[in-house]
Structure formats: structure tokens, C-alpha cells
Amino acid sequence: MSDLLSSASLLLTLIALLYGLWYQEIVQAIDTDVPPQPKDFKAPYKRVRGVYWAKANPLLIATIVLTVVFAPESVKILVTSINEARNSGAAAIWEYDAVSTSLLLVNLGSAFFAVHLISLVWKLRQKIRKLRT
């Protein structure tokens, strides 16, 4: 189980590192002003589209994959914990496993990260649509 936690943590750390490096550029692309004349759309469109395909979209896909890969184990941990608490009551505290809990929290963090990235990618997509017309 600790190997699983190590790999999940490492992968989430890599995603967080890329997110930290690319966040400013993603937000700047979202905040790109739409020029008043359609003839001026080409340069901002290329820049926003580049950020969408080269940074935001791959980051979102990686985060979703990470969440999905570790979801079955997280669900198993959660179900086991609930059943143990239901069967043993307060005595279940003695069966506490910090590694399992940590894996569950890492996967939850990954899921919240994915939801946030979905909103950023959605906003980028909307900006691309505005600049395409």
C-alpha cells in the first residue's frame, strides 16, 4: 500500500509542479481581450489555442487519468473503513491506517484538481470560440 501511496503522491506532485509553472499562462490566455475587429483575431487565437492544446488540456487529461487509476483503491479503502466503523463502532479507531487514509486524501486532492482544471479548460474553450468567429 505504501508503494501505491508513493506513486500517487509523486504523480500528483508532478502535475502540481506543471500546474504551478503553467497556471499564469493559462489565466493570461483566459483573460485575453477579444479585439474589436475580426481581422485582428489571428494572433490571440493562435496563442490561446496553443495554451489550450499544449498546456491546459494535457494537464487536465493527466489529472483525470491519475484520479481514475487510483479511484478503485480509494473506493475500496472508503468502503472498508465504513464497514469497519459500522461493525466495530468506536473500536474501529484501533484499526486506523495512516497510509490508506493518505492515499484516499491524495486521490481526493487529485479529483478536486481535475474539477478545477475542467473549469479552466472550459473557459479557454469559450475564449477560443469567441476568437474563432
C-alpha positions as CSV (number, residue, x, y, z in Angstrom):
1,M,0.0,0.0,0.0
2,S,2.8,2.4,0.7
3,D,4.2,1.9,-2.8
4,L,0.8,2.9,-4.1
5,L,0.8,6.0,-2.0
6,S,4.3,6.9,-3.1
7,S,3.4,6.6,-6.8
8,A,0.2,8.5,-6.4
9,S,1.9,11.3,-4.4
10,L,4.7,11.5,-6.9
11,L,2.4,11.7,-9.9
12,L,0.2,14.4,-8.2
13,T,3.4,16.3,-7.3
14,L,4.4,16.3,-11.0
15,I,1.0,17.5,-12.0
16,A,1.1,20.2,-9.3
17,L,4.5,21.3,-10.5
18,L,3.4,21.7,-14.1
19,Y,0.2,23.4,-12.9
20,G,2.3,25.9,-11.0
21,L,4.6,26.5,-14.0
22,W,1.7,26.9,-16.4
23,Y,-1.1,28.5,-14.3
24,Q,-0.1,32.1,-15.1
25,E,0.0,31.5,-18.8
26,I,-3.4,29.7,-18.7
27,V,-5.0,32.5,-16.8
28,Q,-3.5,35.1,-19.2
29,A,-4.9,33.2,-22.1
30,I,-8.3,33.1,-20.5
31,D,-8.1,36.9,-19.8
32,T,-7.0,37.6,-23.4
33,D,-9.1,40.6,-24.8
34,V,-11.1,39.9,-27.9
35,P,-10.1,42.6,-30.4
36,P,-12.9,44.7,-31.8
37,Q,-12.1,43.7,-35.4
38,P,-12.3,40.1,-36.6
39,K,-9.3,40.6,-38.8
40,D,-7.2,41.0,-35.6
41,F,-8.3,37.7,-34.1
42,K,-5.5,35.6,-35.6
43,A,-2.6,36.3,-33.2
44,P,-4.7,36.0,-29.9
45,Y,-6.4,32.9,-31.4
46,K,-3.1,31.1,-32.1
47,R,-1.8,32.0,-28.6
48,V,-5.0,30.9,-26.7
49,R,-5.3,27.7,-28.8
50,G,-1.6,26.9,-28.2
51,V,-2.1,27.2,-24.4
52,Y,-5.2,25.1,-24.6
53,W,-3.6,22.2,-26.6
54,A,-0.1,22.3,-25.2
55,K,-0.7,23.0,-21.5
56,A,-4.2,23.1,-20.1
57,N,-5.7,20.1,-22.0
58,P,-2.7,17.7,-21.3
59,L,-2.7,18.7,-17.7
60,L,-6.4,18.0,-17.4
61,I,-6.1,14.6,-19.1
62,A,-3.2,13.7,-16.8
63,T,-5.1,14.7,-13.7
64,I,-8.2,12.8,-14.8
65,V,-6.2,9.7,-15.6
66,L,-4.4,9.9,-12.2
67,T,-7.8,10.2,-10.4
68,V,-9.3,7.3,-12.3
69,V,-6.3,5.0,-11.9
70,F,-6.4,5.3,-8.1
71,A,-10.2,5.6,-7.7
72,P,-10.8,1.8,-7.3
73,E,-8.4,1.5,-4.4
74,S,-9.8,4.7,-2.8
75,V,-13.3,3.4,-3.0
76,K,-12.2,0.1,-1.5
77,I,-10.5,1.9,1.4
78,L,-13.6,4.0,2.0
79,V,-16.0,1.0,1.9
80,T,-13.7,-1.0,4.2
81,S,-13.5,1.9,6.6
82,I,-17.2,2.5,6.7
83,N,-17.9,-1.2,7.2
84,E,-15.3,-1.4,10.0
85,A,-16.8,1.6,11.7
86,R,-20.3,0.2,11.4
87,N,-19.3,-3.2,12.7
88,S,-16.8,-2.2,15.5
89,G,-18.1,1.2,16.5
90,A,-15.6,3.3,18.4
91,A,-13.2,0.3,18.5
92,A,-12.5,0.8,14.8
93,I,-10.1,3.6,15.7
94,W,-7.6,1.0,16.6
95,E,-7.7,-0.3,13.0
96,Y,-6.8,3.1,11.6
97,D,-4.2,3.0,8.8
98,A,-2.5,6.3,8.0
99,V,-1.2,5.1,4.7
100,S,-4.6,4.1,3.4
101,T,-6.1,7.4,4.6
102,S,-3.2,9.3,2.9
103,L,-3.9,7.5,-0.4
104,L,-7.6,8.4,-0.1
105,L,-6.7,12.1,0.6
106,V,-4.2,12.2,-2.3
107,N,-6.9,10.8,-4.7
108,L,-9.4,13.3,-3.3
109,G,-7.0,16.1,-4.0
110,S,-6.4,14.8,-7.5
111,A,-10.2,14.8,-8.1
112,F,-10.6,18.4,-6.8
113,F,-7.6,19.4,-9.0
114,A,-9.4,17.8,-12.0
115,V,-12.6,19.7,-11.3
116,H,-10.7,23.0,-11.1
117,L,-8.8,22.2,-14.4
118,I,-12.1,21.3,-16.1
119,S,-13.3,24.8,-15.3
120,L,-10.1,26.4,-16.7
121,V,-10.2,24.3,-19.8
122,W,-13.9,25.2,-20.3
123,K,-13.0,28.9,-20.0
124,L,-10.2,28.5,-22.5
125,R,-12.5,26.7,-24.9
126,Q,-15.0,29.6,-24.6
127,K,-12.3,32.1,-25.4
128,I,-11.2,30.1,-28.5
129,R,-14.8,30.1,-29.7
130,K,-15.0,33.8,-29.4
131,L,-11.8,34.3,-31.2
132,R,-12.7,31.9,-34.0
133,T,-15.7,33.8,-35.2
